[in-house]
Amino acid sequence: MSVFAGTELEDALAMMRRSGAHLARAFTEAGETTGVLFLEDIIEELVGEVQDATRRV
């Protein structure tokens, strides 16, 4: 899936949840790719760090 680079994080999260995507391409008005959004990174930015049950400390 793709989202405009100026999309608010809350809106990007809602779009990703609706589509079931865990990552999205961020693009400019010219259609150029500016980066990749990861679902986990968006959630961590909004609510704080997410503890991964499979990650060893």
N, CA, C and O atoms as a Tinker XYZ file with bonds, in Angstrom:
   228  protein
     1  N      0.835000   -1.164000    0.000000    73     2
     2  CA     0.000000    0.000000    0.000000    64     1     3
     3  C      0.881000    1.227000    0.000000    63     2     4     5
     4  O      2.065000    1.138000    0.322000    81     3
     5  N      0.325000    2.374000   -0.355000    73     3     6
     6  CA     1.065000    3.632000   -0.418000    64     5     7
     7  C      0.294000    4.739000    0.280000    63     6     8     9
     8  O     -0.936000    4.764000    0.264000    81     7
     9  N      1.038000    5.655000    0.893000    73     7    10
    10  CA     0.429000    6.826000    1.533000    64     9    11
    11  C      1.218000    8.066000    1.140000    63    10    12    13
    12  O      2.431000    8.000000    0.941000    81    11
    13  N      0.529000    9.192000    1.028000    73    11    14
    14  CA     1.174000   10.462000    0.730000    64    13    15
    15  C      2.092000   10.822000    1.892000    63    14    16    17
    16  O      1.735000   10.616000    3.052000    81    15
    17  N      3.258000   11.353000    1.591000    73    15    18
    18  CA     4.262000   11.664000    2.612000    64    17    19
    19  C      3.753000   12.632000    3.674000    63    18    20    21
    20  O      4.278000   12.634000    4.787000    81    19
    21  N      2.759000   13.447000    3.375000    73    19    22
    22  CA     2.228000   14.405000    4.339000    64    21    23
    23  C      1.083000   13.877000    5.183000    63    22    24    25
    24  O      0.472000   14.639000    5.932000    81    23
    25  N      0.777000   12.593000    5.081000    73    23    26
    26  CA    -0.330000   11.989000    5.817000    64    25    27
    27  C     -0.035000   11.959000    7.314000    63    26    28    29
    28  O      1.065000   11.590000    7.726000    81    27
    29  N     -1.010000   12.346000    8.120000    73    27    30
    30  CA    -0.870000   12.275000    9.582000    64    29    31
    31  C     -0.713000   10.811000    9.995000    63    30    32    33
    32  O     -1.290000    9.922000    9.369000    81    31
    33  N      0.068000   10.561000   11.050000    73    31    34
    34  CA     0.302000    9.186000   11.499000    64    33    35
    35  C     -0.990000    8.460000   11.843000    63    34    36    37
    36  O     -1.145000    7.283000   11.520000    81    35
    37  N     -1.923000    9.154000   12.499000    73    35    38
    38  CA    -3.191000    8.524000   12.866000    64    37    39
    39  C     -3.948000    8.061000   11.628000    63    38    40    41
    40  O     -4.556000    6.990000   11.631000    81    39
    41  N     -3.911000    8.869000   10.565000    73    39    42
    42  CA    -4.589000    8.505000    9.323000    64    41    43
    43  C     -3.882000    7.344000    8.630000    63    42    44    45
    44  O     -4.534000    6.444000    8.101000    81    43
    45  N     -2.552000    7.363000    8.631000    73    43    46
    46  CA    -1.786000    6.266000    8.040000    64    45    47
    47  C     -2.069000    4.970000    8.791000    63    46    48    49
    48  O     -2.219000    3.914000    8.175000    81    47
    49  N     -2.144000    5.045000   10.114000    73    47    50
    50  CA    -2.458000    3.870000   10.928000    64    49    51
    51  C     -3.833000    3.326000   10.568000    63    50    52    53
    52  O     -3.991000    2.118000   10.393000    81    51
    53  N     -4.825000    4.193000   10.455000    73    51    54
    54  CA    -6.182000    3.759000   10.112000    64    53    55
    55  C     -6.207000    3.093000    8.734000    63    54    56    57
    56  O     -6.863000    2.067000    8.554000    81    55
    57  N     -5.505000    3.666000    7.774000    73    55    58
    58  CA    -5.461000    3.092000    6.425000    64    57    59
    59  C     -4.790000    1.721000    6.434000    63    58    60    61
    60  O     -5.248000    0.793000    5.766000    81    59
    61  N     -3.709000    1.600000    7.190000    73    59    62
    62  CA    -2.995000    0.329000    7.257000    64    61    63
    63  C     -3.836000   -0.730000    7.957000    63    62    64    65
    64  O     -3.827000   -1.892000    7.550000    81    63
    65  N     -4.558000   -0.348000    9.000000    73    63    66
    66  CA    -5.418000   -1.309000    9.702000    64    65    67
    67  C     -6.537000   -1.797000    8.786000    63    66    68    69
    68  O     -6.847000   -2.988000    8.755000    81    67
    69  N     -7.144000   -0.867000    8.036000    73    67    70
    70  CA    -8.232000   -1.250000    7.120000    64    69    71
    71  C     -7.753000   -2.219000    6.049000    63    70    72    73
    72  O     -8.469000   -3.150000    5.680000    81    71
    73  N     -6.546000   -2.001000    5.553000    73    71    74
    74  CA    -6.036000   -2.836000    4.465000    64    73    75
    75  C     -5.313000   -4.086000    4.963000    63    74    76    77
    76  O     -5.049000   -5.003000    4.186000    81    75
    77  N     -4.993000   -4.124000    6.260000    73    75    78
    78  CA    -4.264000   -5.265000    6.808000    64    77    79
    79  C     -2.768000   -5.214000    6.514000    63    78    80    81
    80  O     -2.066000   -6.212000    6.684000    81    79
    81  N     -2.278000   -4.053000    6.073000    73    79    82
    82  CA    -0.862000   -3.906000    5.716000    64    81    83
    83  C     -0.013000   -3.646000    6.953000    63    82    84    85
    84  O     -0.465000   -3.008000    7.904000    81    83
    85  N      1.209000   -4.141000    6.933000    73    83    86
    86  CA     2.156000   -3.897000    8.019000    64    85    87
    87  C      3.243000   -2.925000    7.600000    63    86    88    89
    88  O      4.050000   -2.492000    8.423000    81    87
    89  N      3.263000   -2.579000    6.308000    73    87    90
    90  CA     4.180000   -1.558000    5.829000    64    89    91
    91  C      3.543000   -0.826000    4.662000    63    90    92    93
    92  O      2.666000   -1.355000    3.980000    81    91
    93  N      4.003000    0.405000    4.444000    73    91    94
    94  CA     3.456000    1.227000    3.371000    64    93    95
    95  C      4.554000    2.101000    2.782000    63    94    96    97
    96  O      5.453000    2.554000    3.490000    81    95
    97  N      4.468000    2.326000    1.493000    73    95    98
    98  CA     5.400000    3.221000    0.804000    64    97    99
    99  C      4.904000    4.645000    0.979000    63    98   100   101
   100  O      3.726000    4.924000    0.760000    81    99
   101  N      5.796000    5.550000    1.373000    73    99   102
   102  CA     5.464000    6.973000    1.456000    64   101   103
   103  C      5.932000    7.628000    0.162000    63   102   104   105
   104  O      7.052000    7.386000   -0.289000    81   103
   105  N      5.073000    8.463000   -0.442000    73   103   106
   106  CA     5.409000    9.077000   -1.717000    64   105   107
   107  C      5.085000   10.566000   -1.732000    63   106   108   109
   108  O      4.264000   11.044000   -0.949000    81   107
   109  N      5.748000   11.296000   -2.639000    73   107   110
   110  CA     5.531000   12.734000   -2.802000    64   109   111
   111  C      4.418000   12.974000   -3.814000    63   110   112   113
   112  O      3.894000   12.036000   -4.415000    81   111
   113  N      4.062000   14.258000   -3.993000    73   111   114
   114  CA     3.062000   14.618000   -4.997000    64   113   115
   115  C      3.506000   14.216000   -6.400000    63   114   116   117
   116  O      2.675000   13.948000   -7.268000    81   115
   117  N      4.814000   14.176000   -6.618000    73   115   118
   118  CA     5.359000   13.785000   -7.920000    64   117   119
   119  C      5.407000   12.268000   -8.091000    63   118   120   121
   120  O      5.801000   11.776000   -9.148000    81   119
   121  N      5.008000   11.525000   -7.057000    73   119   122
   122  CA     5.008000   10.073000   -7.122000    64   121   123
   123  C      6.325000    9.431000   -6.740000    63   122   124   125
   124  O      6.477000    8.215000   -6.855000    81   123
   125  N      7.279000   10.229000   -6.287000    73   123   126
   126  CA     8.577000    9.688000   -5.882000    64   125   127
   127  C      8.482000    9.064000   -4.498000    63   126   128   129
   128  O      7.827000    9.610000   -3.610000    81   127
   129  N      9.126000    7.935000   -4.316000    73   127   130
   130  CA     9.149000    7.274000   -3.019000    64   129   131
   131  C     10.078000    8.037000   -2.082000    63   130   132   133
   132  O     11.215000    8.350000   -2.434000    81   131
   133  N      9.574000    8.333000   -0.876000    73   131   134
   134  CA    10.394000    9.046000    0.104000    64   133   135
   135  C     10.764000    8.162000    1.285000    63   134   136   137
   136  O     11.633000    8.526000    2.078000    81   135
   137  N     10.124000    7.014000    1.416000    73   135   138
   138  CA    10.444000    6.127000    2.520000    64   137   139
   139  C      9.410000    5.031000    2.677000    63   138   140   141
   140  O      8.505000    4.874000    1.857000    81   139
   141  N      9.570000    4.279000    3.751000    73   139   142
   142  CA     8.667000    3.179000    4.069000    64   141   143
   143  C      8.191000    3.350000    5.502000    63   142   144   145
   144  O      8.986000    3.610000    6.404000    81   143
   145  N      6.892000    3.203000    5.703000    73   143   146
   146  CA     6.310000    3.250000    7.048000    64   145   147
   147  C      6.062000    1.827000    7.515000    63   146   148   149
   148  O      5.502000    1.011000    6.782000    81   147
   149  N      6.481000    1.534000    8.740000    73   147   150
   150  CA     6.226000    0.230000    9.332000    64   149   151
   151  C      5.164000    0.391000   10.411000    63   150   152   153
   152  O      5.214000    1.330000   11.205000    81   151
   153  N      4.212000   -0.520000   10.436000    73   151   154
   154  CA     3.112000   -0.453000   11.393000    64   153   155
   155  C      3.632000   -0.336000   12.819000    63   154   156   157
   156  O      3.141000    0.492000   13.587000    81   155
   157  N      4.608000   -1.143000   13.184000    73   155   158
   158  CA     5.149000   -1.112000   14.545000    64   157   159
   159  C      5.745000    0.254000   14.882000    63   158   160   161
   160  O      5.581000    0.744000   15.999000    81   159
   161  N      6.433000    0.867000   13.922000    73   159   162
   162  CA     7.031000    2.186000   14.164000    64   161   163
   163  C      5.963000    3.252000   14.383000    63   162   164   165
   164  O      6.127000    4.129000   15.232000    81   163
   165  N      4.870000    3.183000   13.624000    73   163   166
   166  CA     3.776000    4.147000   13.801000    64   165   167
   167  C      3.165000    3.990000   15.186000    63   166   168   169
   168  O      2.941000    4.979000   15.884000    81   167
   169  N      2.896000    2.755000   15.584000    73   167   170
   170  CA     2.302000    2.503000   16.902000    64   169   171
   171  C      3.232000    2.995000   18.003000    63   170   172   173
   172  O      2.779000    3.633000   18.953000    81   171
   173  N      4.528000    2.707000   17.887000    73   171   174
   174  CA     5.483000    3.155000   18.904000    64   173   175
   175  C      5.561000    4.672000   18.973000    63   174   176   177
   176  O      5.718000    5.227000   20.060000    81   175
   177  N      5.458000    5.347000   17.854000    73   175   178
   178  CA     5.493000    6.807000   17.839000    64   177   179
   179  C      4.262000    7.383000   18.536000    63   178   180   181
   180  O      4.350000    8.413000   19.204000    81   179
   181  N      3.119000    6.722000   18.381000    73   179   182
   182  CA     1.872000    7.226000   18.958000    64   181   183
   183  C      1.688000    6.858000   20.428000    63   182   184   185
   184  O      1.179000    7.664000   21.207000    81   183
   185  N      2.101000    5.635000   20.819000    73   183   186
   186  CA     1.795000    5.170000   22.181000    64   185   187
   187  C      3.017000    4.803000   23.012000    63   186   188   189
   188  O      2.884000    4.539000   24.207000    81   187
   189  N      4.186000    4.781000   22.419000    73   187   190
   190  CA     5.387000    4.397000   23.150000    64   189   191
   191  C      5.901000    3.053000   22.680000    63   190   192   193
   192  O      5.260000    2.374000   21.878000    81   191
   193  N      7.057000    2.678000   23.184000    73   191   194
   194  CA     7.712000    1.457000   22.731000    64   193   195
   195  C      6.862000    0.229000   22.991000    63   194   196   197
   196  O      6.239000    0.087000   24.043000    81   195
   197  N      6.853000   -0.662000   21.996000    73   195   198
   198  CA     6.118000   -1.918000   22.082000    64   197   199
   199  C      7.121000   -3.011000   22.417000    63   198   200   201
   200  O      8.127000   -3.160000   21.725000    81   199
   201  N      6.859000   -3.777000   23.470000    73   199   202
   202  CA     7.732000   -4.879000   23.847000    64   201   203
   203  C      7.450000   -6.074000   22.954000    63   202   204   205
   204  O      6.306000   -6.513000   22.841000    81   203
   205  N      8.479000   -6.594000   22.326000    73   203   206
   206  CA     8.361000   -7.750000   21.450000    64   205   207
   207  C      8.583000   -9.004000   22.287000    63   206   208   209
   208  O      9.657000   -9.191000   22.857000    81   207
   209  N      7.581000   -9.854000   22.360000    73   207   210
   210  CA     7.663000  -11.057000   23.189000    64   209   211
   211  C      8.740000  -12.017000   22.696000    63   210   212   213
   212  O      9.221000  -12.846000   23.468000    81   211
   213  N      9.126000  -11.920000   21.430000    73   211   214
   214  CA    10.131000  -12.838000   20.894000    64   213   215
   215  C     11.544000  -12.277000   20.993000    63   214   216   217
   216  O     12.508000  -12.994000   20.724000    81   215
   217  N     11.683000  -11.018000   21.371000    73   215   218
   218  CA    13.003000  -10.386000   21.461000    64   217   219
   219  C     13.635000  -10.704000   22.810000    63   218   220   221
   220  O     13.027000  -10.492000   23.859000    81   219
   221  N     14.871000  -11.218000   22.769000    73   219   222
   222  CA    15.592000  -11.504000   24.014000    64   221   223
   223  C     16.271000  -10.247000   24.502000    63   222   224   225
   224  O     16.744000   -9.437000   23.705000    81   223
   225  N     16.321000  -10.084000   25.803000    73   223   226
   226  CA    16.924000   -8.895000   26.395000    64   225   227
   227  C     18.358000   -9.156000   26.779000    63   226   228
   228  O     19.031000   -8.264000   27.296000    81   227
